[in-house]
Amino acid sequence: MKNLITSFALAAALLIVLSGASNPQLGNPDNYQRFELPFYGQPISIVYDPAMVIPNPGQLTSMSILKSYRLLNRKPKRTLLNSLLEAKQRYELNDFLFYRLARTSVQVVYGDTDRNAREITLFGLLVDAGFDVRLTYRGNRVFVNVYTTEDLFEVPIIDTGGRPYANLSCLDGACRGRQRLFILDEQPNPRGRSFGFQLRSWPALGVQATEKEMSFNYHGIPQSLKVTFDRTVVEIMKDYPFIHEYAYLESPLSPTLRKSLLPQLRRYLEPLDERQRIELLVSFTRSAFDYKEDNEYFGHSKPMVPEELFGYSFSDCEDRSALFFALARDLLNIPMAVVAYSDHLTIAVGADNIAGDSFTYEGQRYVFCDPTGPKDSSRIGEIPPGYENKNFQIIGTYK
């Protein structure tokens, strides 16, 4: 009986292997090709079957695009998708970084030609990966749009069927102004999951450790640090779309920066009382970095995650707030409120016994603690100069 069961098991396994080998979505393993893709400092091996490639649909119409997509579904694209999904899991990529890896890989597979065929292929890969994706088109271009529930800015959004879709094909800034797009009726995965952009953790990619000498003033006394940050995080954020301000504050320090910066700050904080600890952290964010508005430095709005302040020569109020928020959360674990004026972002800390300008929100008293300025001041408990009579809103809290 045992031998009979073993025979059945071997037959079943053989059937699985044979069925996998004949699966048109997997193609012929003898034809597989492999390339190594440099991805934010990490070489990633990608496998695909060249037989997956489809031609451009020609003149764009609903029928020509649909015909190309149906052709793609008869091609062995699953080999590439499996390789991408394996990399997503291994390197702990969020949805957006998975998309970036997929887009770059499709570019390698197709080369610089057949742009619309590449977009249709990317659409098919995202559909098969479980997302709700829609194709739009206009003139001679096809666009990939993903359903998302997260806030995005400066990214074209369409609403259809009660769902918002972000145009991933326009993240490079090539789609300026309002454009009327035609939506392909085909919706292969209408119950697909929402596409995520959140930065709750960093991927397990290659670390590009970079040292930086820093100094700051604490109550007029110069202090110095030697900080090591991960340039991989800085490079990732160069390609990131503009997400909600609070998401930048929620993003963590990289393991490299945590290991380097936090122990040094902790030694400074150890002999201090609560107010002095807050003053020291705010002294660091105010005086260790040079200030310049995004539009003057980058030519456009560029909110930063904490790591980026160490990778650029200048930063502004949003960036200082993100860094202070991360440091106070990790080192002091105190309540905080993110305070947004029409043209300024700042932080208030939860404290019942610290004197100064304050407000009460959801039963907690918060004292103003602006991480941006005045540059050489260590004082807290003051509304930012010039904002004493201006309205503000609370866009997030940490408790």
C-alpha positions in Angstrom: 0.0 0.0 0.0 2.9 2.3 0.9 4.5 1.7 -2.6 1.1 2.4 -4.3 0.8 5.8 -2.4 4.4 6.6 -3.3 3.7 5.8 -7.0 0.6 8.1 -7.0 2.7 10.9 -5.4 5.4 10.6 -8.0 2.9 10.5 -10.8 1.2 13.6 -9.4 4.6 15.4 -9.1 5.5 14.4 -12.7 2.1 15.7 -13.9 2.8 19.1 -12.2 6.2 19.3 -13.7 4.9 18.4 -17.2 1.9 20.8 -16.9 4.3 23.6 -15.8 6.6 23.0 -18.7 3.7 23.2 -21.2 2.1 26.2 -19.5 2.1 29.0 -22.2 2.5 31.6 -19.5 5.8 30.0 -18.4 7.1 29.3 -21.9 10.1 27.0 -22.6 12.8 27.0 -20.0 15.3 26.3 -22.7 14.6 29.8 -24.1 14.9 31.7 -20.8 17.3 34.6 -20.6 18.8 36.2 -17.5 20.1 39.7 -16.9 21.5 41.5 -13.8 19.8 44.7 -13.0 21.5 47.4 -10.8 18.6 48.5 -8.6 19.3 51.2 -6.1 22.7 49.8 -5.2 21.5 46.2 -5.3 22.2 43.9 -8.3 19.0 41.9 -8.9 18.9 38.8 -11.2 15.9 38.8 -13.5 14.7 35.8 -15.7 12.4 36.1 -18.6 11.4 34.4 -21.8 12.0 36.6 -24.9 8.9 35.0 -26.5 6.8 37.2 -24.2 7.5 40.3 -26.3 4.6 41.8 -28.2 4.7 44.4 -31.0 3.3 47.9 -30.7 -0.4 48.1 -31.3 0.0 50.6 -34.1 -2.6 53.4 -34.3 -4.2 53.6 -30.9 -7.8 52.6 -30.6 -9.7 50.7 -28.0 -9.7 47.6 -30.3 -6.0 47.8 -31.2 -5.0 48.1 -27.5 -7.3 45.3 -26.4 -5.9 43.1 -29.2 -2.4 43.7 -28.0 -3.3 42.9 -24.4 -5.0 39.6 -25.4 -2.0 38.7 -27.4 0.2 39.4 -24.3 -2.0 36.9 -22.3 -1.0 34.2 -24.8 2.6 34.9 -24.3 5.0 33.5 -21.6 5.0 36.7 -19.4 4.6 34.7 -16.2 8.3 33.8 -16.1 9.2 37.5 -15.7 6.5 38.1 -13.2 7.6 35.2 -11.0 11.1 36.6 -11.1 9.8 40.1 -10.1 7.7 38.7 -7.3 10.6 36.7 -5.9 12.7 39.8 -5.8 9.8 41.8 -4.2 9.7 39.3 -1.3 13.5 38.8 -1.0 14.3 42.5 -1.0 11.2 43.6 0.9 10.0 46.0 -1.7 6.8 47.9 -1.3 4.3 48.2 -4.2 5.9 51.3 -5.7 9.4 49.8 -5.6 8.1 46.6 -7.1 6.6 48.7 -9.9 9.9 50.5 -10.4 11.7 47.1 -10.7 9.0 45.9 -13.1 9.2 49.0 -15.3 13.0 48.9 -15.5 13.0 45.2 -16.3 10.4 45.6 -19.1 12.6 48.4 -20.5 15.5 45.9 -20.6 13.4 43.3 -22.2 12.1 45.6 -25.0 14.9 48.1 -25.3 14.1 51.7 -26.2 11.6 50.9 -28.9 7.9 49.9 -28.7 6.9 52.2 -25.9 3.2 51.4 -26.0 4.0 47.6 -26.1 6.0 48.1 -22.9 3.2 49.9 -21.2 0.7 47.2 -22.1 3.1 44.6 -20.8 3.6 46.5 -17.6 -0.2 46.7 -17.3 -0.5 42.9 -17.7 2.2 42.2 -15.1 0.5 44.5 -12.5 -2.9 42.9 -13.2 -1.4 39.4 -12.7 0.3 40.6 -9.5 -3.1 41.3 -8.0 -3.7 45.0 -8.6 -6.7 46.8 -10.0 -5.2 48.5 -13.1 -6.7 50.5 -15.9 -5.2 51.5 -19.3 -5.8 54.9 -20.7 -4.7 56.4 -24.0 -4.4 59.7 -25.8 -2.8 60.5 -29.2 0.1 58.1 -29.6 0.6 57.1 -25.9 -0.8 54.4 -23.6 -0.8 55.0 -19.8 -0.9 52.6 -16.9 -3.1 53.7 -14.0 -3.4 51.9 -10.6 -6.2 52.0 -8.1 -4.9 53.6 -4.8 -6.5 54.8 -1.6 -3.5 56.9 -0.7 -3.0 60.7 -1.1 -0.8 61.7 -4.0 0.1 65.1 -5.3 1.3 66.3 -8.7 0.3 62.9 -10.1 -2.6 62.7 -12.6 -5.6 60.9 -11.1 -8.7 59.7 -12.9 -11.9 58.6 -11.1 -14.0 55.8 -12.7 -16.3 53.3 -11.2 -16.1 55.0 -7.9 -12.3 54.4 -7.6 -9.3 56.8 -8.0 -6.5 55.6 -10.3 -3.0 57.2 -10.3 -1.2 57.5 -13.7 2.1 55.7 -13.1 3.2 56.4 -16.7 3.3 60.2 -16.0 5.5 60.1 -12.9 8.4 61.4 -15.0 6.6 64.7 -15.4 6.0 64.2 -19.1 2.2 64.7 -18.8 1.9 68.4 -18.1 -1.5 70.1 -17.5 -5.0 68.6 -17.9 -5.4 66.0 -20.6 -8.5 64.2 -21.8 -7.7 60.5 -21.7 -9.7 57.7 -23.1 -10.2 54.7 -20.7 -10.0 51.2 -22.0 -13.2 49.4 -21.0 -11.2 46.2 -20.2 -10.8 45.9 -16.4 -9.3 42.5 -15.9 -9.1 42.7 -12.1 -11.9 44.9 -10.8 -11.6 43.6 -7.2 -7.8 43.9 -7.2 -6.0 45.4 -4.2 -5.1 49.0 -3.7 -1.6 50.0 -4.8 0.5 51.3 -1.9 3.1 54.1 -1.7 3.7 54.1 2.1 7.2 54.1 3.5 6.7 52.2 6.8 10.0 50.4 6.3 13.0 50.4 4.0 13.8 47.6 1.6 16.6 45.2 2.2 18.7 46.5 -0.7 22.4 47.1 -0.8 23.6 49.7 1.8 25.6 52.6 0.4 27.1 53.9 3.7 28.1 57.5 3.5 29.9 59.4 6.3 29.2 63.1 7.1 30.8 65.4 9.7 28.2 67.6 11.4 28.1 70.3 14.1 25.4 72.1 15.9 24.9 74.6 18.7 23.2 73.8 22.0 22.6 76.9 24.0 25.6 78.5 22.3 28.0 75.6 22.9 29.3 73.9 19.8 28.7 70.1 19.5 30.0 67.7 16.8 28.9 64.4 15.3 30.2 62.0 12.7 27.1 60.5 11.1 26.8 57.6 8.6 23.6 57.5 6.5 22.4 55.2 3.7 22.6 56.9 0.3 20.4 54.1 -1.1 17.5 55.7 0.7 18.3 59.1 -0.9 18.4 57.6 -4.4 15.1 55.8 -3.8 13.4 59.1 -2.9 14.7 60.8 -6.1 12.2 58.7 -8.0 9.4 58.8 -5.5 6.1 60.7 -6.2 4.9 63.4 -4.0 2.9 61.6 -1.2 1.0 63.0 1.8 3.2 65.2 4.1 2.5 63.0 7.1 3.8 59.9 5.3 7.3 61.5 5.2 7.1 62.0 9.0 6.0 58.4 9.6 8.9 57.0 7.6 11.7 55.5 9.7 15.4 56.1 9.8 17.4 53.6 7.9 19.1 50.9 10.0 22.5 52.5 9.0 21.5 56.0 10.3 19.8 54.6 13.4 23.0 52.7 14.4 25.2 55.8 13.8 23.1 58.8 14.9 20.9 57.6 17.8 23.7 56.3 20.2 25.5 59.7 19.8 22.4 61.7 20.5 21.5 59.4 23.4 24.8 60.2 25.1 24.1 63.9 24.9 20.6 63.4 26.2 21.4 61.1 29.2 22.2 63.8 31.8 19.4 66.2 30.8 15.9 66.7 32.0 12.8 66.6 29.8 12.8 70.2 28.6 16.6 70.1 28.0 16.3 66.9 25.9 13.7 68.5 23.7 15.9 71.6 23.4 18.9 69.6 22.4 17.0 67.7 19.6 15.5 71.0 18.3 19.0 72.6 18.4 20.3 69.8 16.2 17.5 70.1 13.5 17.8 73.9 13.6 21.6 74.4 13.4 23.1 71.3 11.9 21.6 71.9 8.4 21.5 74.9 6.0 18.1 76.2 5.0 16.8 76.8 1.5 13.3 76.6 0.1 12.6 73.7 -2.2 11.7 75.8 -5.3 15.0 77.7 -5.0 17.1 74.5 -4.4 15.4 71.9 -6.5 13.1 74.0 -8.7 10.0 72.3 -7.4 8.5 71.0 -4.2 10.5 68.2 -2.6 9.4 67.0 0.8 12.1 64.8 2.4 12.2 61.7 4.6 14.7 62.1 7.5 17.5 60.3 5.7 17.5 62.8 2.8 18.6 65.8 5.0 22.0 64.1 5.3 22.3 63.6 1.6 21.6 67.1 0.4 23.2 70.5 1.2 19.9 72.3 2.0 16.5 71.5 3.6 13.4 73.4 4.7 10.7 73.3 7.4 9.0 70.1 6.2 12.2 68.3 6.1 13.4 69.5 9.6 9.9 68.5 11.0 10.3 65.0 9.6 13.7 64.5 11.1 12.7 66.0 14.5 9.5 63.9 14.6 11.6 60.7 13.9 14.3 61.6 16.6 11.8 62.6 19.3 9.7 59.4 18.6 12.8 57.1 18.7 14.7 58.8 21.5 12.1 60.4 23.8 8.8 58.6 22.9 6.7 61.7 23.7 3.4 62.7 22.2 3.6 65.0 19.2 1.3 67.0 16.9 2.2 68.0 13.3 1.1 71.6 12.9 0.4 72.8 9.3 0.1 76.5 8.4 -0.6 77.6 4.9 3.1 77.9 4.1 4.9 76.4 7.1 5.1 73.0 8.9 6.1 72.6 12.5 5.9 70.3 15.5 4.4 70.7 18.9 5.3 68.3 21.7 2.9 66.9 24.4 3.9 68.3 27.8 1.9 69.3 30.8 4.8 70.8 32.8 6.7 72.8 30.1 5.9 76.5 30.0 5.3 78.3 26.7 2.9 78.9 23.8 0.6 75.9 23.6 -2.7 74.5 22.6 -4.9 71.6 23.6 -5.9 68.9 21.0 -7.9 65.8 21.8 -7.4 66.3 25.5 -3.6 66.6 25.3 -1.7 69.9 25.9 1.0 70.6 23.2 3.9 73.1 23.4 5.2 74.6 20.2 8.6 73.3 19.3 9.6 74.5 15.8 12.4 72.3 14.4 13.4 75.0 11.8 14.3 78.1 13.7 15.5 80.4 14.9 18.7 78.8 13.6 21.0 79.3 16.6 18.3 79.2 19.3 17.7 76.3 21.6 14.5 77.8 23.1 11.2 76.0 22.8 7.6 77.0 23.7 7.3 79.7 21.1 5.0 80.0 18.1 7.1 80.4 15.0 7.9 84.1 14.4 5.4 85.7 12.1 2.7 83.0 12.7 1.4 84.2 16.0 -2.0 85.2 14.6 -2.3 82.7 11.8 -4.6 79.7 11.7 -3.3 76.2 11.6 -4.5 72.6 11.4 -3.3 69.4 12.9 -2.5 66.9 10.1 -1.2 64.1 12.4 -0.3 63.0 15.9 2.0 60.6 17.7 1.0 59.3 21.1 
